[in-house]
Amino acid sequence: MNLRTSLHRRRRLAYGAFQRTVNWEFWPTWVMVTPLAPLMFRYGVKAGDLAAFTASNPVIPTGGMVGESKWDILEALRAVSPAHVPAAILLRADEPADERVTRALAFFADTPGPVVLKPDRGQRASGVVIARREAVVARYAREVAVDTIVQAYAPGEEFGVFYVRYPGAERGEVWSIGHKQPIYVTGDGRRSLGDLILDDDRAVCLAHVHFERLQTRLEEVPAEGDRVQLLEVGTHARGSVFVDAGHLKTAELEAAIDRISRGYDGFYFGRYDVRAAPEDLARGAFQIIELNGVGSEQAHVFDPQYGPFDYWRTMRKHWKAAYAIGAENARQGAETTPLLALWQTLKDYRASDAPHHPGESFADET
């Protein structure tokens, strides 16, 4: 690397770091959550229990704040509406590695297309791999030390659909639809993939993430006009752009989400992560890749057109509803999770998550 190239790289990485500092989309979670703490305290006092929000979804441990089993939720949803849930199997950490590999490969062989491998208990796409090759499936299944879901890859684009229903209400509502769009860089036949990432004002903001995942391809020179997708997992933490897709809210979509939600007895509040073509989503045809409870957010608010105050206004509404729903469920006999127990659950999750799945060690070999 010559001096000029080195200086350019440093300047662009510094620009990316600067953008992460000034652009609220990339601010640390604690910065965004801290201003909400007094409101949450107020809502908790009004509800008579600072942990009332953990009863917002009595059917999900902690209401879905942390550590819930994705598999248990998906299986419950499959029982309600099998057409809306992709095929999947669960690999248990305590079964012999050879058995995990055999079952995973059998599922892969029977699945027309790629499969998604992900920890049963995980957040922000931690450990998620989309595998198109038998060798990747086998390696992941062999190396995992936590319960892992192997799920058929659902076609279409990814959306986050946030649903709310108050106890006793005849029907629930869709509050938010966020379109989770991947980012691309376009080749010019001259610059390497690494340089294209550095020179793209959006991609460079999370260049360190893209460099890690695409480490073996950074010296490739895409042909002129070739679009290279930098990620496939629809998560903001890895660089996806979230766009407000409220225009896709229709009576058909809301009815489909409400029917499934009411069928999942004890679920009132959270975000469905789904895949579908936009026109199919609008008519209520989609595949649920997972459902997140009270700890989820309304994805539309991360649209670059919005600012931090829009986020805080949205989350004020979010937590006000979560406490109200949880308090009503508690009055009807649902249990809340004490704050100390919730904190311990969060600590246990953070301590056990990352070291026990292959995740990013696959880089770009999928």
N, C-alpha and C positions, 0 to 999 in steps of 0.2 A: 504494500500500500504506500503510494507516494505521499509527500507532504501535502499537496493540494487536496488529494482525496481524503486524507486523514482530517484536515481542517474542515472540509465540507461535512464529513460525517459528524464531527464534534458539534459544528454549528447546528446541524439539523436535529441532533439528539438534544441539544440545549433548547432548541425551539420547541420540541415535543414536550420536554419537561416544563417549560414555561406555560404551554397550553394546558397541561394538566393542573397547573397551579391556578391559572386565571379562569379556566372553564369549569363551571360548577359540576358538569357531568362527571368529571374525573376526581372530584374531591373525595377524601376518605369518608367512609360510612359514619365515623364518629362525629365528623364536622357537620354532616347533614342531620344527624339524629339529635345531637345535643340541644339545639333550640327547641325541640319538641318535648323535652323532658318535663318542663313545668306544666305544659298542657296535659301530658299523660298523667302527671301527679294529680292535677285538678280533676280529670275525668275519673281517676281511681278513687279519689275521696268522695266524689259524687255517687259513684257506684257502691261505695262501702267496702271496696276491696281493690287494692292497688294492682292485683293480679287478675282482675275480673276478665280482662281480654283473653286470658288463656281458656276461658269457657266459651269463647265465640264459636268454636267448633267442637262440641263435646265428643264427637266420634274420633277426633284426631288428638293424640297426646300433645299437651301444651297448646292446644288449639292450632297447631301447625307453626309454632314459633321457631322450633329448632328440633332436629333429630328424629322427625317422623319417618316412618317407613313408606317409601314411594310405592313399594310392591303392594303393601296392604291396601293403600288407597286405590291403586290401579285395579286391583282385583275386585274391590268393592264397586268401582265404577263399571267394570266389565259385567258384573252381575246385573247392573241396572240397564246398561246399554252396550252390549258387546260390539255392535257395529261402529261405535265411536272410540274403541280402544284397540291399539295395535297388538298383535300377538307378541308374547313375551314369555320368558322363563326366568326363574331365580336360581342363581348359583350360590350355594351357601358356603360360607367360609370354613365351616367345620367338616365339610365332606372332602374326601380325598381329592387331590389335585387332578389325578387322572380321570376321575369321574366327572369333575367339572369340565375338563377339556372335552371329553366324549360327548357330554350333553350339549355343550356350547356349539361344537362342530356339527352335531346332528341338526340343531336348530338352524344354524347358518346354511346348511345344505338344503333345508326345506324352505328357506326364505328367499323369495324372488327379489334380490337387491341387497344392499348393505344392511348391517345391523348396528345398533347403538349399544355400547357397553357403558354402564354407569353404576356407581355405588348406590346401594339401596337407600342409604342415608347420606345425602350430600347437598351442597348448596352452591349456587353461582357456577354451575357446570363443572365443578371440581371433579376431576377424574373421568370426564366424559370422552369417549373415543367413538368415532364413526368408522367402522371397519368394513372394508371391501375385499379383504384377502383372508383366506383360511389361516395363514400363519399368524396374522395379527390377533384373530379371535383366539387361537390356541394359546398364544403367549399371554394375553390378558387373563384368560380363564385360569391359567396355571399360576400366575404371579399374584393374583388378588388375595388379600387376607381379610377382606370384609365381604359381607353379603353383596352380591352384584346382580344387576338386572341386565339381561340380554333381550333387546327389544327390536322388533322389525322397524326399519326406518320408514317413517311416514312421508309420502311425497307432498310437494307443495311448499308454501312459505310458512314461516313461523309467526304466530301471533300470541299475545297475552290478553286473555279476556277476563276481566275482573267482575266478579259476581257478588251481590249482597242481597240477603233476605233477612228481614227481622222476624223473630219468633212470633208465630201467630198470624203472620201475613199470608194472604192467599197465594201471592206470587212474589218472586224476587226480581231483581233488576240487574242488567249489565251496566256497570258504572264506567267502564273504560275498555278500550281496545287499543293495544299497542302493536304495531307492525315491527318485527325484529328483523332488520335488514342487514345482511352481510356486507362487507366492504370488499372492493376489488381495486386492483391496480391494472393499468393497461400498458402492454409492452410497446416499445418503439423500435425494437430490433437492435438497440445500442446499449441501453442500460441494463444492468443485472437486476434480478428481483430485489436484492437488498437495497440497491440504489432507488428503485421505484418506490419502495416502502418509505425510504428516507425522504424522498422528494414529494410524497403525497401528504398534504396538510392534515388529513384525517388519520391516515395510517401511522404517521410518525408519532402521534400522541401515545400510542401503545406499541412503539417499535420493538421494545424489549420483549413483549409478548409474542409478536409475530416472528421475531428473530429466533426465539426459542423453538417455536413450533415448526418453523420452516428452515431450520438450521442447515440441513443438507442440500437445500435448493437455492440458497441465497446468491450463489454465483451464476445461476442459470440466467440466460438472456432471452426473455420471451419475445416471440416474433411481433412485428408491428401489428397492432390491432388486437392481439391476444389479450383477453381479460383473465386475470388470475385472481381467483377467490381466496382471500386470506384466512377465512375461517368458515366453518359450517355450523358451529354451535351458536344458537341465538342468545348470547348473553352479553350484556353491556360491558362486563368486566374484561371481556376478551376483545372488545372493539366493535361489536355490532352497533349499528345506528338504530335507535328506536324512534319510530314516527307515529304520531297520533293517527289512528285509523278509525276514529269514531264514525266516519261516514259509512262504515260497513255494518253498523248496528242496524238490524232490521227486526221486525216482529218475529220472523222465522228463526233467526239466530237466538234471540232472547228466549223464545219459547223452548228451543232445544236445550239451551243451557239450563233453564229453569226446571225442565222436566228431569234432566239428569241429576241436578242438585237436590231436588226434593226427593228423588228416589234414593239418594245417599243420605239416609236418615242421620241427622246430627251434624250435617254440614250446612253452614250459613254464609261463610265469608271467606273469599280467597280468589286466587287467580288460576284459571285454566291456561296451561301452555299447550297450544294446539298447532297442528299443521294442516294447511289446506290451500287451494287456490283462492284468491280473494273472492271471486264470484261464488265459489262453493261455500266459503265461510258465511257469506251474507245470507245464503239460503239454509243455513243450519247443518251443512255437511262438513265434517272435520274429524280429525283424529286427535285424541287427547294423549299427549306424550307425558304429561304429569299434571298434578294439581297441587298447588301450594296454599297453605292456610293463612293465618293472621300475620305471619312474618313476611308475606309477599308484599309487593308494591304495585301500584297501577302504572304499567309500563309506558303508557302514552306520555306521562309527564316528563320523560327523559328526551322527548323530541327537542332538537336544538332550538326550535322557535320559543321554547319556554325558558324561564330562568329559575333561580333558587327560590324566589318567593312564590312562584307557581307551585313548586314542589312542596314547600311548607304548607301552603293553603290546601293542597290535595291531601297531604298526610294528616293535617288537622281534621279534615272530614273523615279520613280513614280511621284514625284512632278514636274519634268520637263515636263512630258507629261500632267499632270493635268493642269498646267498653260497654256501650248500651246493649248490644246483643249478648255479650258475655254475662252482664249483670242479670239480664232477664233469664238467660239459661240457668244461671246459678240459683235464681229464685225458684226455678222449676226443678231443682235438684241436681244440676250438673256440678261437678267438682272443678275447682280452680287449682292451678299449680302454684304453690307458694313461691314467692320471688327467690328465696334462697335455693330452693330446689331447681327452679328454672335456671338460675345462674350456674349451678353445679352441672346441669345438663349441658349448658352451653360450653362450659370449660371442658367437659368430658368429650363433647363432639369435636372441639377444636384440637384437643390433644390426640384424638384417635383417627382423625380423618386423613390428612394428607400422606402420612407415612405408609398407609396400608393399601394403596391402590396404585397401579402403574401410571395412570393418567398421562401427564405431559412427557413421560419418558419415551412415549411412542413418537414424539415429534411429528414429522410429516410422512411416516411410513404407512399410513393406513390405506 
